[in-house]
Every structure is written in C-alpha cells, then in structure tokens.
Amino acid sequence: MTRARVARSVALVALVASCIHFDKLEDYPCPDAGTPLTYQSFGEPFLDDWCTSCHNAAPGERQGAPEEVRFDDIDDVREWKARIFLRSALGNDSMPPGTDDPPASERKKLAEWLACGAPE
C-alpha cells in the first residue's frame, strides 16, 4: 500500500469517526478505565455554570425549566442523567438555550461523566 493510499485511508477513518453522533446515554460507553471526572471536580461546577440558574431557581424565575427538573444535588442529577445527556452532552446542544453555550470540550466531558454513572 502506498503512503498516499494509507494517508487517504487514515483521513477517511478520522472523518467517519468524527461523524458518529450519540443521541442517547445508553449508546455512549464509559471508557474502559472509567473516568477521573467526579461531581466535585466536574459535575457540580458544570451544572453551576450552565444549568442551575434555571433548574434550581424559584418558581417564576426558571425561564421555562420544568419545575420537576431540578439539579439540587447528585441524586437529582443521576435521576435526570439520560435527559441531561439528551439535551446537553456532545452534539446534543438544545440546553442551555441561547447563544452562550458550553464549549464542545465541556460537553464531551459531560457525556463521559454521565456515561460513567455521574460519579461523586
């Protein structure tokens, strides 16, 4: 196989891999080695930065966030982890609404943390 052909094959594999999209939490695997991300090191700061201003707000100040969808603690997050993934992880970017979004790198970390069970 020529170098050019190998380079094209590698580029094609990279392109296909970049197009894989995971819509559901159960389709996204936790890495074999687990994750170093914890609630304290990642989950709570991410949620504080991007989610809790609506999802922990008082009634009437929730900007449309459903009253039952609250992220007061790790148990709440675990209860809603599939929905959080569906709305906010990886390329799922309907939350938070607006133009000021979490960076793609943070959405990827969110996916990993949730896929690993949202460890404390």
KASULTA-V950485 format. One record per backbone hydrogen bond with DSSP energy under -0.5 kcal/mol. NH is the residue of the N-H (numbers start at 0). CO is the residue of the C=O. Records with the same first field share a line. If there is no record, write none. Layout:
NH: CO  CO
//
This chain:
5: 1
6: 2
7: 3
8: 4
9: 5
10: 6
11: 7
12: 8
13: 9
14: 10
15: 11
16: 12
17: 13
18: 14  15
19: 15  16
22: 20
26: 23
27: 24
28: 26
33: 30
38: 118
41: 37
42: 37
43: 38
45: 41
46: 42
47: 43
48: 44
49: 45
50: 46
51: 46
53: 50
54: 50
55: 51
56: 53
60: 57
64: 61
68: 65
69: 67
70: 54
76: 72
77: 73
78: 74
79: 75
80: 77
83: 79
84: 80
85: 81
86: 82
87: 83
88: 84
89: 106
91: 88
92: 90
93: 86
94: 86
100: 98
105: 102
106: 102
107: 103
108: 104
109: 105
110: 106
111: 107
112: 108
113: 109
114: 110
115: 111
116: 113
117: 112
//
